[in-house]
Every structure is written in structure tokens, then in C-alpha cells.
């Protein structure tokens, strides 16, 4: 089955919230992997960085993340940014003193209102890791 055929039967948009970072590496990696695979499958993806995953919005931080037998986090982030959207939670950024000037190019900072709008849109599936 081709990716386009597979994507045709799925939700048109996938919103993924990742709450884990280096503190729970398998859960963190799963979220980024699912997001990157969905982008590659032609699904519109919005990945939200919350909690400890907020640190991965900063340049170089993803390169510090290691998990055996997992795709490198910087590669996954590049894939997501190339075809999807990457958002850092406003409150999570503020608690870590992260500003728009600090984040990787292409990462936006937005709050709960935007998250709710995205998750309630038609043909949208939401996942939380």
C-alpha cells in the first residue's frame, strides 16, 4: 500500500503533545518518531513540546538526547519541521526562561487556546505522550 493510499484513510491532521523529555526517553522518542512518520505519510502534523520536552526547542539540545535503537532526535525534528509544525507551550517556555529568540528556526510558541483549537478541528486526531 502506498503512503498516499494509507494517508487517505486516516485523519487529515494529527496533533501530538509530548510531555516527556530526557526524563522519560522512550516515551519522548515515540512521540517524535510517530510525528515524523506521520509527516512522511502525508499527514498534517502539529507537535507540541510541553514539560521537559520544551528543552528540545533550543538549538543543540536534541543532539544531547540518546536512546539506543532510536532515530536521532535532531533528524526527527528536521523531518517534522520540513513538513509539519512544531510548537512550544507558552507556559512551559516561560517556566524555563525560553523566548522566541532562543528557539530553533521554525518553532513557534503558543498557548492552550491554540492547542484546543487544533485538537477540536474537524478530521483531527490528538495523541499525548
Phi and psi in radians as a Rosetta constraint file:
Dihedral C 1 N 2 CA 2 C 2 CIRCULARHARMONIC -1.321 0.35
Dihedral N 2 CA 2 C 2 N 3 CIRCULARHARMONIC 2.700 0.35
Dihedral C 2 N 3 CA 3 C 3 CIRCULARHARMONIC -1.001 0.35
Dihedral N 3 CA 3 C 3 N 4 CIRCULARHARMONIC -0.710 0.35
Dihedral C 3 N 4 CA 4 C 4 CIRCULARHARMONIC -1.118 0.35
Dihedral N 4 CA 4 C 4 N 5 CIRCULARHARMONIC -0.684 0.35
Dihedral C 4 N 5 CA 5 C 5 CIRCULARHARMONIC -1.152 0.35
Dihedral N 5 CA 5 C 5 N 6 CIRCULARHARMONIC -0.719 0.35
Dihedral C 5 N 6 CA 6 C 6 CIRCULARHARMONIC -1.129 0.35
Dihedral N 6 CA 6 C 6 N 7 CIRCULARHARMONIC -0.791 0.35
Dihedral C 6 N 7 CA 7 C 7 CIRCULARHARMONIC -1.137 0.35
Dihedral N 7 CA 7 C 7 N 8 CIRCULARHARMONIC -0.504 0.35
Dihedral C 7 N 8 CA 8 C 8 CIRCULARHARMONIC -1.100 0.35
Dihedral N 8 CA 8 C 8 N 9 CIRCULARHARMONIC -0.510 0.35
Dihedral C 8 N 9 CA 9 C 9 CIRCULARHARMONIC -1.605 0.35
Dihedral N 9 CA 9 C 9 N 10 CIRCULARHARMONIC 0.014 0.35
Dihedral C 9 N 10 CA 10 C 10 CIRCULARHARMONIC -1.806 0.35
Dihedral N 10 CA 10 C 10 N 11 CIRCULARHARMONIC 2.970 0.35
Dihedral C 10 N 11 CA 11 C 11 CIRCULARHARMONIC -0.982 0.35
Dihedral N 11 CA 11 C 11 N 12 CIRCULARHARMONIC 2.531 0.35
Dihedral C 11 N 12 CA 12 C 12 CIRCULARHARMONIC -1.314 0.35
Dihedral N 12 CA 12 C 12 N 13 CIRCULARHARMONIC -0.354 0.35
Dihedral C 12 N 13 CA 13 C 13 CIRCULARHARMONIC -2.409 0.35
Dihedral N 13 CA 13 C 13 N 14 CIRCULARHARMONIC 2.476 0.35
Dihedral C 13 N 14 CA 14 C 14 CIRCULARHARMONIC -2.166 0.35
Dihedral N 14 CA 14 C 14 N 15 CIRCULARHARMONIC 2.137 0.35
Dihedral C 14 N 15 CA 15 C 15 CIRCULARHARMONIC -1.884 0.35
Dihedral N 15 CA 15 C 15 N 16 CIRCULARHARMONIC 2.138 0.35
Dihedral C 15 N 16 CA 16 C 16 CIRCULARHARMONIC -2.109 0.35
Dihedral N 16 CA 16 C 16 N 17 CIRCULARHARMONIC 2.232 0.35
Dihedral C 16 N 17 CA 17 C 17 CIRCULARHARMONIC -1.902 0.35
Dihedral N 17 CA 17 C 17 N 18 CIRCULARHARMONIC 2.136 0.35
Dihedral C 17 N 18 CA 18 C 18 CIRCULARHARMONIC -1.875 0.35
Dihedral N 18 CA 18 C 18 N 19 CIRCULARHARMONIC 2.121 0.35
Dihedral C 18 N 19 CA 19 C 19 CIRCULARHARMONIC -1.801 0.35
Dihedral N 19 CA 19 C 19 N 20 CIRCULARHARMONIC -0.151 0.35
Dihedral C 19 N 20 CA 20 C 20 CIRCULARHARMONIC -1.878 0.35
Dihedral N 20 CA 20 C 20 N 21 CIRCULARHARMONIC 2.612 0.35
Dihedral C 20 N 21 CA 21 C 21 CIRCULARHARMONIC -2.220 0.35
Dihedral N 21 CA 21 C 21 N 22 CIRCULARHARMONIC -2.363 0.35
Dihedral C 21 N 22 CA 22 C 22 CIRCULARHARMONIC -1.115 0.35
Dihedral N 22 CA 22 C 22 N 23 CIRCULARHARMONIC -0.306 0.35
Dihedral C 22 N 23 CA 23 C 23 CIRCULARHARMONIC -1.224 0.35
Dihedral N 23 CA 23 C 23 N 24 CIRCULARHARMONIC -0.427 0.35
Dihedral C 23 N 24 CA 24 C 24 CIRCULARHARMONIC -2.485 0.35
Dihedral N 24 CA 24 C 24 N 25 CIRCULARHARMONIC 1.289 0.35
Dihedral C 24 N 25 CA 25 C 25 CIRCULARHARMONIC -1.059 0.35
Dihedral N 25 CA 25 C 25 N 26 CIRCULARHARMONIC -0.638 0.35
Dihedral C 25 N 26 CA 26 C 26 CIRCULARHARMONIC -1.171 0.35
Dihedral N 26 CA 26 C 26 N 27 CIRCULARHARMONIC -0.783 0.35
Dihedral C 26 N 27 CA 27 C 27 CIRCULARHARMONIC -1.100 0.35
Dihedral N 27 CA 27 C 27 N 28 CIRCULARHARMONIC -0.727 0.35
Dihedral C 27 N 28 CA 28 C 28 CIRCULARHARMONIC -1.063 0.35
Dihedral N 28 CA 28 C 28 N 29 CIRCULARHARMONIC -0.884 0.35
Dihedral C 28 N 29 CA 29 C 29 CIRCULARHARMONIC -1.078 0.35
Dihedral N 29 CA 29 C 29 N 30 CIRCULARHARMONIC -0.683 0.35
Dihedral C 29 N 30 CA 30 C 30 CIRCULARHARMONIC -1.042 0.35
Dihedral N 30 CA 30 C 30 N 31 CIRCULARHARMONIC -0.751 0.35
Dihedral C 30 N 31 CA 31 C 31 CIRCULARHARMONIC -1.085 0.35
Dihedral N 31 CA 31 C 31 N 32 CIRCULARHARMONIC -0.841 0.35
Dihedral C 31 N 32 CA 32 C 32 CIRCULARHARMONIC -1.145 0.35
Dihedral N 32 CA 32 C 32 N 33 CIRCULARHARMONIC -0.668 0.35
Dihedral C 32 N 33 CA 33 C 33 CIRCULARHARMONIC -1.133 0.35
Dihedral N 33 CA 33 C 33 N 34 CIRCULARHARMONIC -0.824 0.35
Dihedral C 33 N 34 CA 34 C 34 CIRCULARHARMONIC -1.060 0.35
Dihedral N 34 CA 34 C 34 N 35 CIRCULARHARMONIC -0.742 0.35
Dihedral C 34 N 35 CA 35 C 35 CIRCULARHARMONIC -1.074 0.35
Dihedral N 35 CA 35 C 35 N 36 CIRCULARHARMONIC -0.798 0.35
Dihedral C 35 N 36 CA 36 C 36 CIRCULARHARMONIC -1.154 0.35
Dihedral N 36 CA 36 C 36 N 37 CIRCULARHARMONIC -0.707 0.35
Dihedral C 36 N 37 CA 37 C 37 CIRCULARHARMONIC -1.138 0.35
Dihedral N 37 CA 37 C 37 N 38 CIRCULARHARMONIC -0.708 0.35
Dihedral C 37 N 38 CA 38 C 38 CIRCULARHARMONIC -1.097 0.35
Dihedral N 38 CA 38 C 38 N 39 CIRCULARHARMONIC -0.759 0.35
Dihedral C 38 N 39 CA 39 C 39 CIRCULARHARMONIC -1.026 0.35
Dihedral N 39 CA 39 C 39 N 40 CIRCULARHARMONIC -0.809 0.35
Dihedral C 39 N 40 CA 40 C 40 CIRCULARHARMONIC -1.118 0.35
Dihedral N 40 CA 40 C 40 N 41 CIRCULARHARMONIC -0.415 0.35
Dihedral C 40 N 41 CA 41 C 41 CIRCULARHARMONIC -1.532 0.35
Dihedral N 41 CA 41 C 41 N 42 CIRCULARHARMONIC 0.010 0.35
Dihedral C 41 N 42 CA 42 C 42 CIRCULARHARMONIC 1.580 0.35
Dihedral N 42 CA 42 C 42 N 43 CIRCULARHARMONIC 0.185 0.35
Dihedral C 42 N 43 CA 43 C 43 CIRCULARHARMONIC -1.510 0.35
Dihedral N 43 CA 43 C 43 N 44 CIRCULARHARMONIC 2.455 0.35
Dihedral C 43 N 44 CA 44 C 44 CIRCULARHARMONIC -1.288 0.35
Dihedral N 44 CA 44 C 44 N 45 CIRCULARHARMONIC 2.146 0.35
Dihedral C 44 N 45 CA 45 C 45 CIRCULARHARMONIC -2.116 0.35
Dihedral N 45 CA 45 C 45 N 46 CIRCULARHARMONIC 2.378 0.35
Dihedral C 45 N 46 CA 46 C 46 CIRCULARHARMONIC -2.201 0.35
Dihedral N 46 CA 46 C 46 N 47 CIRCULARHARMONIC 1.961 0.35
Dihedral C 46 N 47 CA 47 C 47 CIRCULARHARMONIC -1.820 0.35
Dihedral N 47 CA 47 C 47 N 48 CIRCULARHARMONIC 2.194 0.35
Dihedral C 47 N 48 CA 48 C 48 CIRCULARHARMONIC -1.840 0.35
Dihedral N 48 CA 48 C 48 N 49 CIRCULARHARMONIC 2.235 0.35
Dihedral C 48 N 49 CA 49 C 49 CIRCULARHARMONIC -1.675 0.35
Dihedral N 49 CA 49 C 49 N 50 CIRCULARHARMONIC 2.059 0.35
Dihedral C 49 N 50 CA 50 C 50 CIRCULARHARMONIC -2.329 0.35
Dihedral N 50 CA 50 C 50 N 51 CIRCULARHARMONIC 2.872 0.35
Dihedral C 50 N 51 CA 51 C 51 CIRCULARHARMONIC 0.989 0.35
Dihedral N 51 CA 51 C 51 N 52 CIRCULARHARMONIC -2.419 0.35
Dihedral C 51 N 52 CA 52 C 52 CIRCULARHARMONIC -1.173 0.35
Dihedral N 52 CA 52 C 52 N 53 CIRCULARHARMONIC -0.345 0.35
Dihedral C 52 N 53 CA 53 C 53 CIRCULARHARMONIC -1.235 0.35
Dihedral N 53 CA 53 C 53 N 54 CIRCULARHARMONIC -0.231 0.35
Dihedral C 53 N 54 CA 54 C 54 CIRCULARHARMONIC -0.981 0.35
Dihedral N 54 CA 54 C 54 N 55 CIRCULARHARMONIC -0.553 0.35
Dihedral C 54 N 55 CA 55 C 55 CIRCULARHARMONIC -1.074 0.35
Dihedral N 55 CA 55 C 55 N 56 CIRCULARHARMONIC -0.445 0.35
Dihedral C 55 N 56 CA 56 C 56 CIRCULARHARMONIC -1.307 0.35
Dihedral N 56 CA 56 C 56 N 57 CIRCULARHARMONIC -0.048 0.35
Dihedral C 56 N 57 CA 57 C 57 CIRCULARHARMONIC -1.373 0.35
Dihedral N 57 CA 57 C 57 N 58 CIRCULARHARMONIC -0.230 0.35
Dihedral C 57 N 58 CA 58 C 58 CIRCULARHARMONIC -1.566 0.35
Dihedral N 58 CA 58 C 58 N 59 CIRCULARHARMONIC 2.475 0.35
Dihedral C 58 N 59 CA 59 C 59 CIRCULARHARMONIC -0.993 0.35
Dihedral N 59 CA 59 C 59 N 60 CIRCULARHARMONIC 2.342 0.35
Dihedral C 59 N 60 CA 60 C 60 CIRCULARHARMONIC 1.505 0.35
Dihedral N 60 CA 60 C 60 N 61 CIRCULARHARMONIC -0.332 0.35
Dihedral C 60 N 61 CA 61 C 61 CIRCULARHARMONIC -1.205 0.35
Dihedral N 61 CA 61 C 61 N 62 CIRCULARHARMONIC -0.631 0.35
Dihedral C 61 N 62 CA 62 C 62 CIRCULARHARMONIC -1.133 0.35
Dihedral N 62 CA 62 C 62 N 63 CIRCULARHARMONIC -0.538 0.35
Dihedral C 62 N 63 CA 63 C 63 CIRCULARHARMONIC -1.160 0.35
Dihedral N 63 CA 63 C 63 N 64 CIRCULARHARMONIC -0.378 0.35
Dihedral C 63 N 64 CA 64 C 64 CIRCULARHARMONIC -1.398 0.35
Dihedral N 64 CA 64 C 64 N 65 CIRCULARHARMONIC -0.259 0.35
Dihedral C 64 N 65 CA 65 C 65 CIRCULARHARMONIC -1.415 0.35
Dihedral N 65 CA 65 C 65 N 66 CIRCULARHARMONIC 2.236 0.35
Dihedral C 65 N 66 CA 66 C 66 CIRCULARHARMONIC -2.301 0.35
Dihedral N 66 CA 66 C 66 N 67 CIRCULARHARMONIC 2.342 0.35
Dihedral C 66 N 67 CA 67 C 67 CIRCULARHARMONIC -2.583 0.35
Dihedral N 67 CA 67 C 67 N 68 CIRCULARHARMONIC 2.067 0.35
Dihedral C 67 N 68 CA 68 C 68 CIRCULARHARMONIC -0.961 0.35
Dihedral N 68 CA 68 C 68 N 69 CIRCULARHARMONIC 2.450 0.35
Dihedral C 68 N 69 CA 69 C 69 CIRCULARHARMONIC 1.155 0.35
Dihedral N 69 CA 69 C 69 N 70 CIRCULARHARMONIC 0.338 0.35
Dihedral C 69 N 70 CA 70 C 70 CIRCULARHARMONIC -2.023 0.35
Dihedral N 70 CA 70 C 70 N 71 CIRCULARHARMONIC 2.632 0.35
Dihedral C 70 N 71 CA 71 C 71 CIRCULARHARMONIC -1.103 0.35
Dihedral N 71 CA 71 C 71 N 72 CIRCULARHARMONIC 2.537 0.35
Dihedral C 71 N 72 CA 72 C 72 CIRCULARHARMONIC -1.061 0.35
Dihedral N 72 CA 72 C 72 N 73 CIRCULARHARMONIC 2.283 0.35
Dihedral C 72 N 73 CA 73 C 73 CIRCULARHARMONIC -1.006 0.35
Dihedral N 73 CA 73 C 73 N 74 CIRCULARHARMONIC -0.702 0.35
Dihedral C 73 N 74 CA 74 C 74 CIRCULARHARMONIC -1.041 0.35
Dihedral N 74 CA 74 C 74 N 75 CIRCULARHARMONIC -0.638 0.35
Dihedral C 74 N 75 CA 75 C 75 CIRCULARHARMONIC -1.164 0.35
Dihedral N 75 CA 75 C 75 N 76 CIRCULARHARMONIC -0.717 0.35
Dihedral C 75 N 76 CA 76 C 76 CIRCULARHARMONIC -1.120 0.35
Dihedral N 76 CA 76 C 76 N 77 CIRCULARHARMONIC -0.754 0.35
Dihedral C 76 N 77 CA 77 C 77 CIRCULARHARMONIC -1.087 0.35
Dihedral N 77 CA 77 C 77 N 78 CIRCULARHARMONIC -0.754 0.35
Dihedral C 77 N 78 CA 78 C 78 CIRCULARHARMONIC -1.032 0.35
Dihedral N 78 CA 78 C 78 N 79 CIRCULARHARMONIC -0.748 0.35
Dihedral C 78 N 79 CA 79 C 79 CIRCULARHARMONIC -1.107 0.35
Dihedral N 79 CA 79 C 79 N 80 CIRCULARHARMONIC -0.740 0.35
Dihedral C 79 N 80 CA 80 C 80 CIRCULARHARMONIC -1.151 0.35
Dihedral N 80 CA 80 C 80 N 81 CIRCULARHARMONIC -0.793 0.35
Dihedral C 80 N 81 CA 81 C 81 CIRCULARHARMONIC -1.139 0.35
Dihedral N 81 CA 81 C 81 N 82 CIRCULARHARMONIC -0.533 0.35
Dihedral C 81 N 82 CA 82 C 82 CIRCULARHARMONIC -1.208 0.35
Dihedral N 82 CA 82 C 82 N 83 CIRCULARHARMONIC -0.504 0.35
Dihedral C 82 N 83 CA 83 C 83 CIRCULARHARMONIC -2.357 0.35
Dihedral N 83 CA 83 C 83 N 84 CIRCULARHARMONIC 0.053 0.35
Dihedral C 83 N 84 CA 84 C 84 CIRCULARHARMONIC -2.419 0.35
Dihedral N 84 CA 84 C 84 N 85 CIRCULARHARMONIC -2.792 0.35
Dihedral C 84 N 85 CA 85 C 85 CIRCULARHARMONIC -2.206 0.35
Dihedral N 85 CA 85 C 85 N 86 CIRCULARHARMONIC 2.443 0.35
Dihedral C 85 N 86 CA 86 C 86 CIRCULARHARMONIC -2.141 0.35
Dihedral N 86 CA 86 C 86 N 87 CIRCULARHARMONIC 2.119 0.35
Dihedral C 86 N 87 CA 87 C 87 CIRCULARHARMONIC -2.165 0.35
Dihedral N 87 CA 87 C 87 N 88 CIRCULARHARMONIC 2.366 0.35
Dihedral C 87 N 88 CA 88 C 88 CIRCULARHARMONIC -1.756 0.35
Dihedral N 88 CA 88 C 88 N 89 CIRCULARHARMONIC 2.258 0.35
Dihedral C 88 N 89 CA 89 C 89 CIRCULARHARMONIC -1.044 0.35
Dihedral N 89 CA 89 C 89 N 90 CIRCULARHARMONIC 2.315 0.35
Dihedral C 89 N 90 CA 90 C 90 CIRCULARHARMONIC -0.991 0.35
Dihedral N 90 CA 90 C 90 N 91 CIRCULARHARMONIC -0.893 0.35
Dihedral C 90 N 91 CA 91 C 91 CIRCULARHARMONIC -1.161 0.35
Dihedral N 91 CA 91 C 91 N 92 CIRCULARHARMONIC -0.667 0.35
Dihedral C 91 N 92 CA 92 C 92 CIRCULARHARMONIC -1.117 0.35
Dihedral N 92 CA 92 C 92 N 93 CIRCULARHARMONIC -0.697 0.35
Dihedral C 92 N 93 CA 93 C 93 CIRCULARHARMONIC -1.123 0.35
Dihedral N 93 CA 93 C 93 N 94 CIRCULARHARMONIC -0.805 0.35
Dihedral C 93 N 94 CA 94 C 94 CIRCULARHARMONIC -1.086 0.35
Dihedral N 94 CA 94 C 94 N 95 CIRCULARHARMONIC -0.715 0.35
Dihedral C 94 N 95 CA 95 C 95 CIRCULARHARMONIC -1.140 0.35
Dihedral N 95 CA 95 C 95 N 96 CIRCULARHARMONIC -0.364 0.35
Dihedral C 95 N 96 CA 96 C 96 CIRCULARHARMONIC -1.902 0.35
Dihedral N 96 CA 96 C 96 N 97 CIRCULARHARMONIC 0.181 0.35
Dihedral C 96 N 97 CA 97 C 97 CIRCULARHARMONIC 0.965 0.35
Dihedral N 97 CA 97 C 97 N 98 CIRCULARHARMONIC 0.660 0.35
Dihedral C 97 N 98 CA 98 C 98 CIRCULARHARMONIC -1.697 0.35
Dihedral N 98 CA 98 C 98 N 99 CIRCULARHARMONIC 2.273 0.35
Dihedral C 98 N 99 CA 99 C 99 CIRCULARHARMONIC -2.020 0.35
Dihedral N 99 CA 99 C 99 N 100 CIRCULARHARMONIC 2.997 0.35
Dihedral C 99 N 100 CA 100 C 100 CIRCULARHARMONIC -1.048 0.35
Dihedral N 100 CA 100 C 100 N 101 CIRCULARHARMONIC -0.502 0.35
Dihedral C 100 N 101 CA 101 C 101 CIRCULARHARMONIC -1.279 0.35
Dihedral N 101 CA 101 C 101 N 102 CIRCULARHARMONIC -0.329 0.35
Dihedral C 101 N 102 CA 102 C 102 CIRCULARHARMONIC -1.519 0.35
Dihedral N 102 CA 102 C 102 N 103 CIRCULARHARMONIC -0.441 0.35
Dihedral C 102 N 103 CA 103 C 103 CIRCULARHARMONIC -1.450 0.35
Dihedral N 103 CA 103 C 103 N 104 CIRCULARHARMONIC 2.844 0.35
Dihedral C 103 N 104 CA 104 C 104 CIRCULARHARMONIC -1.018 0.35
Dihedral N 104 CA 104 C 104 N 105 CIRCULARHARMONIC 2.512 0.35
Dihedral C 104 N 105 CA 105 C 105 CIRCULARHARMONIC -1.017 0.35
Dihedral N 105 CA 105 C 105 N 106 CIRCULARHARMONIC 2.287 0.35
Dihedral C 105 N 106 CA 106 C 106 CIRCULARHARMONIC 1.766 0.35
Dihedral N 106 CA 106 C 106 N 107 CIRCULARHARMONIC -0.259 0.35
Dihedral C 106 N 107 CA 107 C 107 CIRCULARHARMONIC -1.496 0.35
Dihedral N 107 CA 107 C 107 N 108 CIRCULARHARMONIC 2.295 0.35
Dihedral C 107 N 108 CA 108 C 108 CIRCULARHARMONIC -1.871 0.35
Dihedral N 108 CA 108 C 108 N 109 CIRCULARHARMONIC 2.779 0.35
Dihedral C 108 N 109 CA 109 C 109 CIRCULARHARMONIC -1.962 0.35
Dihedral N 109 CA 109 C 109 N 110 CIRCULARHARMONIC 2.195 0.35
Dihedral C 109 N 110 CA 110 C 110 CIRCULARHARMONIC -2.612 0.35
Dihedral N 110 CA 110 C 110 N 111 CIRCULARHARMONIC 2.850 0.35
Dihedral C 110 N 111 CA 111 C 111 CIRCULARHARMONIC -1.888 0.35
Dihedral N 111 CA 111 C 111 N 112 CIRCULARHARMONIC -2.959 0.35
Dihedral C 111 N 112 CA 112 C 112 CIRCULARHARMONIC -1.043 0.35
Dihedral N 112 CA 112 C 112 N 113 CIRCULARHARMONIC -0.607 0.35
Dihedral C 112 N 113 CA 113 C 113 CIRCULARHARMONIC -1.044 0.35
Dihedral N 113 CA 113 C 113 N 114 CIRCULARHARMONIC -0.764 0.35
Dihedral C 113 N 114 CA 114 C 114 CIRCULARHARMONIC -1.177 0.35
Dihedral N 114 CA 114 C 114 N 115 CIRCULARHARMONIC -0.711 0.35
Dihedral C 114 N 115 CA 115 C 115 CIRCULARHARMONIC -1.046 0.35
Dihedral N 115 CA 115 C 115 N 116 CIRCULARHARMONIC -0.804 0.35
Dihedral C 115 N 116 CA 116 C 116 CIRCULARHARMONIC -1.083 0.35
Dihedral N 116 CA 116 C 116 N 117 CIRCULARHARMONIC -0.772 0.35
Dihedral C 116 N 117 CA 117 C 117 CIRCULARHARMONIC -1.014 0.35
Dihedral N 117 CA 117 C 117 N 118 CIRCULARHARMONIC -0.793 0.35
Dihedral C 117 N 118 CA 118 C 118 CIRCULARHARMONIC -1.128 0.35
Dihedral N 118 CA 118 C 118 N 119 CIRCULARHARMONIC -0.761 0.35
Dihedral C 118 N 119 CA 119 C 119 CIRCULARHARMONIC -1.256 0.35
Dihedral N 119 CA 119 C 119 N 120 CIRCULARHARMONIC -0.446 0.35
Dihedral C 119 N 120 CA 120 C 120 CIRCULARHARMONIC -1.620 0.35
Dihedral N 120 CA 120 C 120 N 121 CIRCULARHARMONIC -0.008 0.35
Dihedral C 120 N 121 CA 121 C 121 CIRCULARHARMONIC -1.157 0.35
Dihedral N 121 CA 121 C 121 N 122 CIRCULARHARMONIC 2.655 0.35
Dihedral C 121 N 122 CA 122 C 122 CIRCULARHARMONIC -1.026 0.35
Dihedral N 122 CA 122 C 122 N 123 CIRCULARHARMONIC 2.596 0.35
Dihedral C 122 N 123 CA 123 C 123 CIRCULARHARMONIC 0.998 0.35
Dihedral N 123 CA 123 C 123 N 124 CIRCULARHARMONIC 0.649 0.35
Dihedral C 123 N 124 CA 124 C 124 CIRCULARHARMONIC -2.093 0.35
Dihedral N 124 CA 124 C 124 N 125 CIRCULARHARMONIC 2.387 0.35
Dihedral C 124 N 125 CA 125 C 125 CIRCULARHARMONIC -1.988 0.35
Dihedral N 125 CA 125 C 125 N 126 CIRCULARHARMONIC 2.344 0.35
Dihedral C 125 N 126 CA 126 C 126 CIRCULARHARMONIC -1.968 0.35
Dihedral N 126 CA 126 C 126 N 127 CIRCULARHARMONIC 2.421 0.35
Dihedral C 126 N 127 CA 127 C 127 CIRCULARHARMONIC -2.253 0.35
Dihedral N 127 CA 127 C 127 N 128 CIRCULARHARMONIC 2.518 0.35
Dihedral C 127 N 128 CA 128 C 128 CIRCULARHARMONIC -2.201 0.35
Dihedral N 128 CA 128 C 128 N 129 CIRCULARHARMONIC 2.249 0.35
